[in-house]
């Protein structure tokens, strides 16, 4: 009840506006790849994988949201401590590297999709489209700043939501027809060990990445707004991913960032339960960073 009161006090409209950036980032990360990757990894159990990956992302999100409350006020007053300051700076470096890798990957995938319709197999055209897309993004950022990028994100998010709705409706009608007919044939579950499957799922943590962007919107939104925006973005993305559901390099980079954030949460948590929980998450993210397997 207290959380709902806080939500009403902030204002739903402001929270939804703040959620555009993390939600656009999450969709940009996994929209094109999460379904085929999960089907390849788990076959007919892909929905179970989608639920599991989304659940882990949500729990990691609690560490990010904790750090908004606990780390940022201390950093503003220069009371974070030398060790935590170093971890925070290291986190910033790691997330910058992760975003460079992931944005390059997304633009390459997008370029391949576009070029494939015009000149299949043309690597030169793919590189040109990807480079041009990057140049446009940089130009918008330099000339229009956050406002321009925010508008671009809104357009991209609206486009993705429309595509998702159309695809979801198409799958729903198709599956409904099959259920009334001969039934739905689910893809077979690959014959892989549990350890291999878990490591491959760890390798697609990039597909749910994006909720951490709220940490870098402090100049635009206060802490409670960003916390709620992170929650809404994650809940929305998870609901869409779970509804008919490579990248190991970028996934490991994001896992490393999440590991460092969890360590910071451990060092600043006031309860034993919080320290133990965040510590366990840090260990899991460390394992993914070290051992996640490529899925491409």
C-alpha positions in Angstrom: 0.0 0.0 0.0 2.9 2.3 0.8 4.4 1.6 -2.6 1.2 2.5 -4.4 0.9 5.7 -2.4 4.4 6.6 -3.5 3.4 5.8 -7.1 0.3 8.0 -7.0 2.3 10.8 -5.4 4.9 10.8 -8.1 2.2 10.7 -10.8 1.7 7.8 -13.3 2.3 10.0 -16.3 5.8 11.1 -15.1 6.7 7.5 -14.3 5.6 6.3 -17.7 7.6 9.1 -19.3 10.7 8.0 -17.4 10.1 4.4 -18.3 10.5 5.1 -22.0 14.4 5.0 -21.9 14.8 1.7 -20.0 11.9 0.0 -21.9 13.3 1.1 -25.3 16.7 -0.2 -24.2 15.3 -3.6 -23.1 13.3 -4.0 -26.3 16.3 -2.9 -28.4 18.4 -5.5 -26.6 16.3 -8.7 -27.1 13.3 -8.1 -29.3 15.0 -9.6 -32.4 16.8 -12.5 -30.8 15.3 -13.7 -27.6 12.6 -15.9 -29.1 14.8 -17.8 -31.6 17.6 -18.2 -29.1 15.2 -19.6 -26.4 13.6 -21.9 -28.9 17.0 -23.2 -30.0 18.1 -23.6 -26.4 15.0 -25.1 -24.8 12.6 -26.0 -27.7 9.1 -26.4 -26.4 10.2 -25.2 -23.0 11.2 -21.8 -24.3 8.5 -20.1 -22.3 10.0 -21.5 -19.1 13.4 -20.0 -20.1 11.7 -16.6 -20.8 10.1 -16.7 -17.3 13.4 -17.7 -15.7 15.5 -15.1 -17.5 13.0 -12.3 -16.7 12.8 -13.4 -13.1 16.6 -13.3 -12.7 16.6 -9.8 -14.4 13.9 -8.6 -12.0 16.0 -9.7 -9.0 19.1 -8.0 -10.4 16.9 -5.0 -10.9 16.3 -4.9 -7.2 20.1 -4.4 -6.7 20.1 -1.5 -9.2 17.1 0.1 -7.5 18.8 -0.4 -4.1 21.8 1.4 -5.3 19.7 4.4 -6.5 18.6 4.8 -2.9 21.8 3.9 -1.1 24.7 4.8 -3.4 23.6 8.0 -5.1 22.9 10.0 -1.9 26.3 9.0 -0.4 28.1 9.8 -3.7 26.5 13.2 -3.8 27.8 14.0 -0.3 31.2 12.4 -1.1 30.7 9.8 1.7 30.8 6.7 -0.4 34.2 5.6 0.7 37.3 5.0 -1.4 36.5 1.3 -2.0 32.9 1.9 -3.1 34.0 4.9 -5.3 36.5 2.7 -7.1 33.8 0.0 -7.7 31.4 2.7 -9.0 34.0 4.1 -11.4 34.8 0.6 -12.5 31.0 -0.1 -13.1 30.8 3.1 -15.3 33.7 1.8 -17.4 32.3 -1.7 -17.7 28.8 -0.4 -18.7 30.3 1.9 -21.3 32.2 -1.0 -22.9 29.1 -3.1 -22.7 27.0 -0.5 -24.5 29.6 0.1 -27.2 29.6 -3.7 -27.9 25.8 -4.1 -27.7 24.9 -1.1 -29.8 27.3 -2.2 -32.5 25.7 -5.6 -32.4 22.2 -4.3 -32.6 23.0 -2.0 -35.5 24.7 -4.9 -37.3 21.6 -7.1 -36.8 19.3 -4.4 -38.0 21.4 -3.6 -41.0 21.5 -7.3 -42.0 17.7 -7.5 -41.8 17.3 -4.4 -44.0 20.0 -5.3 -46.5 18.7 -8.9 -46.8 15.6 -7.7 -48.5 17.5 -5.7 -51.2 20.9 -7.3 -51.6 21.2 -10.6 -49.7 24.7 -11.5 -48.7 26.2 -8.0 -49.3 28.5 -7.5 -46.4 29.6 -4.1 -47.7 26.0 -2.8 -47.8 25.4 -4.1 -44.3 28.5 -2.3 -43.0 27.5 1.0 -44.7 23.9 0.8 -43.3 25.2 0.0 -39.8 27.8 2.9 -39.9 25.2 5.3 -41.3 22.8 4.4 -38.4 25.5 5.0 -35.9 26.4 8.4 -37.5 22.7 9.4 -37.3 22.5 8.5 -33.6 25.7 10.4 -32.8 24.5 13.4 -34.8 21.2 13.5 -33.0 23.0 13.3 -29.6 25.4 16.0 -30.5 22.9 18.5 -32.0 19.8 17.8 -30.0 21.1 16.3 -26.8 18.9 14.2 -24.5 15.7 15.7 -25.9 16.5 14.5 -29.4 17.5 11.0 -28.2 14.5 10.8 -26.0 12.2 11.6 -29.0 14.1 9.0 -31.1 13.5 6.4 -28.3 9.8 7.2 -28.2 9.4 6.7 -31.9 11.4 3.4 -31.8 9.5 2.2 -28.8 6.1 2.9 -30.4 7.3 1.1 -33.5 8.3 -2.0 -31.5 5.1 -2.0 -29.6 3.1 -1.9 -32.8 5.1 -4.8 -34.3 4.8 -6.8 -31.1 1.1 -6.3 -31.0 0.7 -7.4 -34.7 2.9 -10.4 -34.3 1.2 -11.4 -31.0 -2.2 -11.2 -32.6 -1.0 -13.2 -35.6 0.5 -15.9 -33.4 -2.6 -16.0 -31.3 -4.9 -16.5 -34.3 -2.6 -19.1 -35.8 -2.3 -21.1 -32.6 -6.0 -20.9 -32.0 -6.7 -22.3 -35.4 -4.2 -25.2 -34.8 -5.7 -25.9 -31.4 -9.1 -26.3 -33.1 -7.5 -28.5 -35.8 -4.7 -30.9 -35.3 -3.1 -29.2 -32.3 0.1 -27.3 -31.9 3.4 -29.1 -32.6 6.0 -27.8 -30.2 9.6 -27.9 -31.2 11.6 -30.7 -29.6 13.6 -30.0 -26.4 17.3 -30.2 -27.3 19.2 -33.0 -25.7 21.6 -30.9 -23.6 22.6 -31.2 -20.0 21.2 -28.8 -17.3 24.6 -27.2 -16.9 25.0 -26.4 -20.6 21.4 -25.1 -20.8 21.9 -22.8 -17.8 25.2 -21.4 -19.1 23.5 -20.7 -22.5 20.7 -18.9 -20.7 23.2 -16.9 -18.9 24.7 -16.0 -22.2 21.5 -14.2 -23.2 21.4 -11.8 -20.2 21.8 -9.1 -22.8 18.2 -9.7 -24.0 16.8 -8.3 -20.8 19.4 -5.5 -20.3 18.3 -1.9 -20.2 16.6 -1.4 -16.8 19.9 -0.1 -15.5 19.7 3.0 -17.7 17.6 4.7 -15.0 20.7 5.1 -12.9 22.0 7.6 -15.5 18.9 9.7 -15.7 19.4 11.5 -12.4 19.5 14.9 -14.1 16.0 14.4 -15.5 14.1 12.4 -12.8 14.3 12.0 -9.0 15.2 8.6 -7.4 11.6 7.4 -6.7 10.5 8.1 -10.3 13.5 6.2 -11.7 12.9 3.3 -9.4 9.3 3.0 -10.5 10.3 3.5 -14.1 12.7 0.6 -13.8 10.0 -1.6 -12.3 7.5 -0.8 -15.0 10.0 -1.3 -17.8 11.0 -4.7 -16.6 7.4 -5.8 -15.9 6.3 -4.7 -19.4 9.2 -6.3 -21.2 8.9 -9.6 -19.2 5.2 -9.8 -20.0 5.8 -9.5 -23.7 8.8 -11.8 -23.8 7.0 -14.5 -21.9 3.9 -14.1 -24.1 5.1 -17.4 -27.7 8.9 -16.7 -27.0 26.4 -14.7 -30.5 25.8 -12.3 -27.9 27.9 -13.9 -25.2 30.5 -11.1 -25.3 28.1 -8.3 -24.6 26.1 -10.5 -22.2 29.3 -11.1 -20.2 30.0 -7.4 -20.1 26.5 -6.6 -18.8 26.8 -9.5 -16.3 30.1 -8.0 -15.1 28.4 -4.7 -14.6 25.5 -6.3 -12.7 28.0 -8.2 -10.6 29.8 -5.0 -9.5 26.5 -3.3 -8.8 25.5 -6.3 -6.6 28.8 -6.0 -4.7 28.1 -2.4 -4.1 24.6 -3.4 -2.8 26.3 -5.9 -0.5 28.6 -3.2 0.9 25.8 -0.8 1.6 22.9 -3.1 2.6 21.8 -2.6 6.2 20.3 -6.1 6.8 21.9 -9.5 6.8 19.3 -10.8 4.5 20.0 -8.1 2.0 23.8 -8.7 2.1 23.3 -12.5 1.7 20.8 -12.0 -1.2 22.9 -9.5 -3.1 26.0 -11.5 -2.4 24.4 -14.6 -4.0 23.4 -12.5 -7.0 27.0 -11.2 -7.3 28.2 -14.8 -7.3 25.8 -15.8 -10.1 26.7 -12.8 -12.2 30.4 -13.6 -11.7 29.8 -17.1 -13.0 27.9 -15.8 -16.0 30.7 -13.4 -16.7 33.3 -16.1 -16.6 31.5 -19.1 -18.1 28.5 -17.9 -20.3 28.5 -19.8 -23.6 27.9 -18.3 -27.0 24.5 -19.1 -28.5 25.1 -18.1 -32.1 
